[in-house]
Amino acid sequence: MLVKRFGMNRSDFLSTQYGQAAVVTIGSVVLSMVRPPAAEAHVKWFAPFDIASPPRPFTETLTTPWFWLAVAIAVLVFAMTVAVERTTFADRVLAVMDRAAKPLWNRADDFVRATTAAFFIAIFVIGDVYLTPDLKTHSQWVCWAQLFIAAGLFSRRTMWLSGIGILTLWSTALHEYQLFHLLDYLVLGVGVAGYLVLFSLEETSWRARRFTLLRWAIAITLMRSSLEKFAYPEWFYPLAQEKPFLTLGMPADVFLPMAGVVEFVLGLGLIWTPIVRRLSAIALLIVFNAAVLPFGRMDLVGHSLLIMMLVIATIEPAGDGQFAPAFRRAIVGAPIGFIVALALLAPTYWNLHEVLYGRERPAQISVFVGQHDRPAM
């Protein structure tokens, strides 16, 4: 109908730039639950950014047709997957998945501990960073603290001390960086630190919730980070010019709203029904691992804890011991869950920035990271 309205036939429309973008957008969102096509790196590690600069109003995103196209298709795919999961066929698929993942699941704690220890050893070797590549420091004790955190993971008796150490480093970083920047890593830090503390609590019901805490941590982290594509699309533009394949051949202003929606929906999927959770985790694993080739070892090190959490989300057995299982299994739960999650996280993101920085850009507290600031690897 829209094609006829603008006086073009279907072939003419598809030959235009935006017609091709529409096809790629639809296809990308539909396939995102199974095979997301674009690698995704943490933009703050590879391009200039200014935390203190005012974000674009979320109302601009709400007036973008590509945002609503992606929402319509992504939520529809989400709901259709939930509908399929209610069938007996899905029960058989879940049983096969559980049997295949059982050998890995039996060693899940060893995997988490080994990956976390390897991460802290790697950033100890890199040096001069707090917990992540874009949080730089000249304090030498920070590097040694990260080595001690890794050492504490070799014994259950000292794992809780490693968890406290992670939270201490995050708190210490607040003296050099603004709260809004550190919130990118708060939920992730709390997730790993919380896991380490809960793992140490033997013979308690809290210990059984350690993997659930990891999934919620990465889900909230990804949903919040997806909002950057709406608030600060200009941060992505240098990467889009340097590596055009990231936008799948689409204009950046078309690609970013779609990518933000996909990332948000996949993050939400990590706390949904078992099949949705596993498909979302597999899709995100493909995305993060695909980013390693073009962006190198720093991306692998920086995302290693996220990748570890996604592996756990993939192999975790199906079960009904999660929050509101009846609501999540309802077909209408998918669109309602998306609306509620967006309504909670988006205002928090924009309102908190305004509270901390005001509406104008305060140059004296801006944070800027450029290409020359990358740690050598």
C-alpha positions as CSV (number, residue, x, y, z in Angstrom):
1,M,0.0,0.0,0.0
2,L,2.8,2.4,0.9
3,V,4.5,1.6,-2.4
4,K,1.4,2.4,-4.4
5,R,0.8,5.5,-2.4
6,F,4.2,6.9,-3.5
7,G,3.6,6.0,-7.1
8,M,6.1,3.3,-7.4
9,N,5.7,-0.4,-8.2
10,R,7.3,-3.0,-6.0
11,S,10.5,-3.5,-8.1
12,D,11.1,0.3,-8.2
13,F,10.7,0.5,-4.5
14,L,13.1,-2.4,-3.8
15,S,15.7,-0.8,-6.0
16,T,15.8,2.3,-3.8
17,Q,18.2,2.6,-0.9
18,Y,15.4,2.6,1.7
19,G,13.5,-0.2,0.0
20,Q,16.6,-2.4,0.3
21,A,17.1,-1.2,3.9
22,A,13.5,-2.3,4.7
23,V,14.1,-5.8,3.3
24,V,17.4,-6.1,5.2
25,T,15.8,-4.7,8.4
26,I,12.9,-7.2,8.3
27,G,15.2,-10.1,7.5
28,S,17.7,-9.1,10.2
29,V,15.1,-8.8,13.0
30,V,13.3,-12.1,12.0
31,L,16.6,-14.0,12.0
32,S,18.1,-12.3,15.1
33,M,16.8,-14.9,17.4
34,V,18.7,-17.6,15.5
35,R,21.6,-16.0,13.5
36,P,22.3,-12.3,14.1
37,P,24.4,-11.0,11.2
38,A,26.4,-8.2,12.6
39,A,29.3,-8.2,15.0
40,E,28.9,-5.9,17.9
41,A,31.8,-4.4,19.9
42,H,31.6,-2.1,22.9
43,V,31.7,1.3,21.1
44,K,33.4,3.0,24.1
45,W,36.5,0.8,23.6
46,F,37.0,1.8,20.0
47,A,35.6,5.3,19.3
48,P,35.5,8.7,20.9
49,F,32.7,9.3,23.3
50,D,31.6,12.0,25.8
51,I,29.5,10.7,28.7
52,A,28.6,14.3,29.8
53,S,27.1,15.3,26.4
54,P,23.3,15.4,26.5
55,P,21.7,12.3,24.9
56,R,19.2,12.6,22.1
57,P,15.7,12.7,23.5
58,F,14.0,9.3,23.4
59,T,11.0,11.0,21.7
60,E,13.2,11.2,18.6
61,T,13.6,7.4,18.5
62,L,9.8,7.1,19.0
63,T,9.2,9.1,15.8
64,T,11.6,6.8,13.8
65,P,9.7,4.4,11.5
66,W,12.6,1.9,11.6
67,F,12.3,1.7,15.4
68,W,8.6,0.7,15.2
69,L,9.2,-1.7,12.3
70,A,11.9,-3.5,14.3
71,V,9.6,-3.5,17.4
72,A,6.7,-5.0,15.5
73,I,8.7,-7.8,13.9
74,A,10.9,-8.6,16.9
75,V,8.0,-8.7,19.4
76,L,6.0,-10.8,16.9
77,V,8.9,-13.3,16.6
78,F,9.2,-13.3,20.3
79,A,5.5,-14.1,20.8
80,M,5.5,-16.8,18.0
81,T,8.5,-18.5,19.7
82,V,6.6,-18.5,23.0
83,A,3.6,-20.0,21.2
84,V,5.7,-22.8,19.8
85,E,7.2,-23.4,23.2
86,R,3.7,-24.3,24.5
87,T,3.5,-27.4,22.3
88,T,4.5,-31.0,23.0
89,F,7.1,-30.7,20.2
90,A,8.8,-28.0,22.2
91,D,8.9,-30.2,25.2
92,R,10.7,-32.9,23.3
93,V,13.2,-30.3,21.9
94,L,13.9,-29.0,25.5
95,A,14.5,-32.6,26.7
96,V,17.0,-33.1,23.9
97,M,18.7,-29.7,24.7
98,D,18.9,-30.7,28.4
99,R,20.5,-34.0,27.7
100,A,23.0,-32.5,25.3
101,A,23.9,-29.7,27.7
102,K,24.1,-31.9,30.9
103,P,27.8,-32.8,30.7
104,L,28.6,-29.1,30.4
105,W,26.1,-28.0,33.0
106,N,27.6,-30.4,35.5
107,R,30.9,-28.4,35.2
108,A,29.2,-25.0,35.1
109,D,30.7,-23.7,38.3
110,D,34.2,-24.8,37.2
111,F,33.6,-22.9,33.9
112,V,32.5,-19.7,35.6
113,R,35.4,-19.8,38.1
114,A,38.0,-20.5,35.4
115,T,36.7,-17.9,33.0
116,T,36.5,-15.2,35.7
117,A,40.0,-16.0,36.9
118,A,41.3,-15.8,33.3
119,F,39.6,-12.5,32.8
120,F,41.2,-10.9,35.9
121,I,44.6,-12.4,35.0
122,A,44.3,-10.9,31.5
123,I,43.4,-7.4,32.7
124,F,46.3,-7.7,35.3
125,V,48.6,-8.3,32.3
126,I,47.1,-5.4,30.3
127,G,47.5,-3.1,33.3
128,D,46.3,0.4,34.1
129,V,42.5,-0.4,33.9
130,Y,39.6,-0.9,36.3
131,L,37.7,-4.1,35.4
132,T,37.2,-3.0,31.7
133,P,39.3,-1.5,28.9
134,D,37.8,2.0,29.0
135,L,38.2,2.6,32.7
136,K,41.8,3.5,32.9
137,T,43.9,4.2,36.0
138,H,47.5,4.9,37.0
139,S,47.2,3.3,40.4
140,Q,49.4,0.2,40.4
141,W,47.6,-1.4,43.4
142,V,44.6,-1.8,41.2
143,C,46.4,-4.3,38.9
144,W,47.7,-6.3,41.9
145,A,44.2,-6.3,43.4
146,Q,42.9,-7.9,40.2
147,L,45.5,-10.6,40.4
148,F,44.5,-11.3,44.0
149,I,40.9,-11.5,42.9
150,A,41.9,-14.2,40.4
151,A,43.9,-16.1,43.0
152,G,40.9,-16.1,45.4
153,L,38.8,-18.0,42.9
154,F,40.9,-21.2,43.4
155,S,39.3,-21.9,46.8
156,R,35.7,-21.9,47.8
157,R,36.7,-20.4,51.1
158,T,38.1,-17.3,49.5
159,M,35.7,-16.8,46.6
160,W,33.6,-14.5,48.6
161,L,36.6,-12.3,49.1
162,S,37.1,-12.1,45.4
163,G,33.5,-11.0,45.1
164,I,34.0,-8.2,47.6
165,G,37.2,-7.2,45.7
166,I,35.2,-6.8,42.5
167,L,32.7,-4.5,44.2
168,T,35.6,-2.6,45.9
169,L,37.3,-1.9,42.5
170,W,34.0,-0.7,41.1
171,S,33.4,1.6,44.0
172,T,37.0,2.9,43.8
173,A,36.5,3.7,40.1
174,L,33.8,6.2,41.1
175,H,36.6,8.5,42.3
176,E,37.9,8.8,38.7
177,Y,34.7,8.3,36.6
178,Q,31.2,9.5,36.8
179,L,28.3,7.3,38.1
180,F,26.6,7.3,34.7
181,H,29.6,5.7,33.1
182,L,30.1,3.1,35.9
183,L,26.5,2.0,35.7
184,D,27.4,0.3,32.4
185,Y,29.3,-2.2,34.5
186,L,27.4,-2.1,37.8
187,V,24.9,-4.9,37.0
188,L,27.7,-7.0,35.4
189,G,29.9,-6.5,38.4
190,V,27.2,-7.2,40.8
191,G,26.3,-10.4,38.8
192,V,29.8,-11.9,39.0
193,A,30.5,-10.7,42.5
194,G,27.1,-11.9,43.7
195,Y,27.7,-15.3,42.1
196,L,31.0,-15.6,43.9
197,V,29.4,-14.8,47.2
198,L,26.4,-17.1,46.7
199,F,28.6,-19.9,45.6
200,S,30.4,-19.7,49.0
201,L,27.1,-20.1,50.9
202,E,26.9,-23.8,51.2
203,E,23.8,-25.5,52.5
204,T,21.6,-22.5,51.9
205,S,18.8,-21.9,49.5
206,W,20.6,-18.7,48.3
207,R,23.4,-20.8,46.7
208,A,20.9,-22.3,44.2
209,R,20.1,-18.8,42.9
210,R,23.6,-18.0,41.7
211,F,23.0,-18.8,38.0
212,T,19.7,-16.9,38.0
213,L,21.5,-13.9,39.3
214,L,24.0,-14.2,36.4
215,R,21.2,-14.3,33.9
216,W,19.4,-11.3,35.3
217,A,22.7,-9.4,35.5
218,I,23.5,-9.9,31.8
219,A,19.9,-9.3,30.7
220,I,19.7,-5.9,32.4
221,T,23.2,-5.0,31.3
222,L,22.4,-5.7,27.6
223,M,19.0,-3.9,27.7
224,R,20.5,-0.8,29.3
225,S,23.5,-0.8,26.9
226,S,21.1,-1.1,23.9
227,L,19.7,2.3,24.8
228,E,23.0,3.9,23.9
229,K,22.1,3.3,20.2
230,F,19.1,5.6,20.7
231,A,20.7,8.1,23.0
232,Y,24.2,8.5,21.4
233,P,24.1,7.3,17.7
234,E,26.9,9.7,16.9
235,W,29.3,7.5,19.0
236,F,28.8,4.7,16.5
237,Y,29.3,6.8,13.3
238,P,33.2,6.7,13.3
239,L,33.0,2.9,13.6
240,A,30.4,2.7,10.8
241,Q,32.8,4.8,8.5
242,E,35.8,2.7,9.5
243,K,34.0,-0.7,9.2
244,P,31.0,-0.3,6.9
245,F,30.0,-3.9,7.1
246,L,28.8,-3.3,10.7
247,T,25.6,-1.6,9.3
248,L,24.9,-4.3,6.8
249,G,25.0,-1.8,4.0
250,M,22.3,0.3,5.5
251,P,22.5,4.0,6.5
252,A,23.6,4.2,10.1
253,D,20.4,6.1,11.1
254,V,18.4,3.2,9.7
255,F,20.5,0.5,11.2
256,L,21.0,1.8,14.8
257,P,17.3,1.9,15.8
258,M,16.8,-1.6,14.5
259,A,20.0,-2.9,16.2
260,G,19.0,-1.3,19.5
261,V,15.6,-3.0,19.4
262,V,17.1,-6.4,18.6
263,E,19.7,-6.1,21.4
264,F,17.0,-5.0,23.9
265,V,14.7,-7.9,22.9
266,L,17.5,-10.5,23.0
267,G,18.5,-9.2,26.5
268,L,14.8,-9.5,27.6
269,G,14.8,-13.0,26.1
270,L,17.5,-14.1,28.6
271,I,15.0,-13.9,31.5
272,W,12.1,-15.5,29.5
273,T,11.0,-19.0,28.8
274,P,13.7,-21.8,28.3
275,I,13.6,-21.9,24.5
276,V,13.5,-18.1,24.1
277,R,16.3,-17.9,26.7
278,R,18.5,-20.4,24.8
279,L,17.9,-18.9,21.4
280,S,18.6,-15.4,22.7
281,A,21.8,-16.6,24.3
282,I,23.0,-18.4,21.2
283,A,22.2,-15.4,19.0
284,L,24.2,-13.1,21.4
285,L,27.1,-15.6,21.5
286,I,27.3,-15.4,17.7
287,V,27.2,-11.6,17.9
288,F,29.9,-11.2,20.5
289,N,32.2,-13.9,19.1
290,A,31.8,-12.4,15.6
291,A,33.2,-9.1,16.9
292,V,36.5,-10.7,18.0
293,L,37.8,-11.1,14.4
294,P,37.4,-7.4,13.3
295,F,38.1,-5.9,16.7
296,G,40.8,-8.1,18.1
297,R,41.9,-9.4,21.5
298,M,40.7,-6.4,23.5
299,D,37.2,-7.2,22.5
300,L,37.6,-10.8,23.5
301,V,39.0,-9.9,26.9
302,G,36.5,-7.2,27.5
303,H,33.5,-9.4,26.7
304,S,34.8,-12.6,28.2
305,L,32.6,-12.4,31.3
306,L,29.5,-11.6,29.1
307,I,30.3,-14.6,26.9
308,M,30.7,-16.8,29.9
309,M,27.3,-15.7,31.2
310,L,25.7,-16.4,27.8
311,V,27.2,-19.9,27.7
312,I,25.6,-20.5,31.1
313,A,22.3,-19.2,29.9
314,T,22.5,-21.6,26.9
315,I,23.2,-24.8,28.9
316,E,21.1,-24.1,32.0
317,P,18.4,-26.7,32.2
318,A,14.7,-25.8,31.6
319,G,12.8,-25.4,34.8
320,D,9.8,-23.6,36.3
321,G,11.6,-22.1,39.3
322,Q,11.8,-18.7,37.6
323,F,9.9,-15.5,38.1
324,A,6.3,-15.5,37.0
325,P,6.4,-18.7,34.8
326,A,2.7,-18.5,33.8
327,F,3.0,-14.9,32.6
328,R,6.1,-15.7,30.6
329,R,4.5,-18.7,28.9
330,A,1.5,-16.6,27.9
331,I,1.6,-15.3,24.3
332,V,0.6,-11.8,25.4
333,G,3.4,-11.8,27.9
334,A,5.9,-11.1,25.2
335,P,4.6,-7.7,24.1
336,I,3.6,-6.7,27.7
337,G,7.1,-7.7,28.9
338,F,8.8,-5.6,26.2
339,I,6.6,-2.6,27.0
340,V,7.1,-2.8,30.8
341,A,10.9,-3.4,30.4
342,L,11.3,-0.4,28.1
343,A,9.0,1.8,30.2
344,L,11.2,1.0,33.3
345,L,14.7,1.3,31.8
346,A,14.4,4.1,29.2
347,P,13.1,6.8,31.6
348,T,15.7,5.8,34.1
349,Y,18.5,6.2,31.6
350,W,17.5,9.6,30.4
351,N,16.3,11.0,33.7
352,L,19.4,9.9,35.5
353,H,21.7,11.6,33.0
354,E,19.7,14.8,33.4
355,V,20.0,14.6,37.2
356,L,23.8,14.0,37.1
357,Y,24.7,16.4,34.2
358,G,21.8,18.7,33.6
359,R,20.5,19.5,30.1
360,E,23.7,21.3,29.0
361,R,27.1,19.7,28.5
362,P,29.4,20.3,31.5
363,A,32.8,20.3,29.8
364,Q,34.7,20.1,33.1
365,I,33.5,16.6,33.8
366,S,33.4,15.1,30.3
367,V,35.0,11.8,29.7
368,F,36.7,11.3,26.3
369,V,38.4,8.2,25.0
370,G,40.1,8.1,21.6
371,Q,41.9,5.5,19.5
372,H,45.2,6.5,21.0
373,D,44.0,5.6,24.5
374,R,43.6,1.9,23.8
375,P,45.8,-0.4,25.9
376,A,48.5,-2.1,23.9
377,M,47.8,-5.8,23.3
